[in-house]
């Protein structure tokens, strides 16, 4: 649910992260394992569910997420 996602992300906020900064585009929701790794064939596919599972999502500063791009780990 949206509430579960909100709580999950807030638990991982680092110093200075706020929802206002997220809304301003300063923070992205990162896929820890990039979506491109998964075999996503539709909204009900295992790949889609794993890619969008809460444990695969975290808040990340936009500049860092853009550097990470499609890599498994941030450089």
Beta strands, then each sheet from edge to edge (+ up, - down):
strand 1: 27-31
strand 2: 57-61
sheet 1: 1+ 2-
end
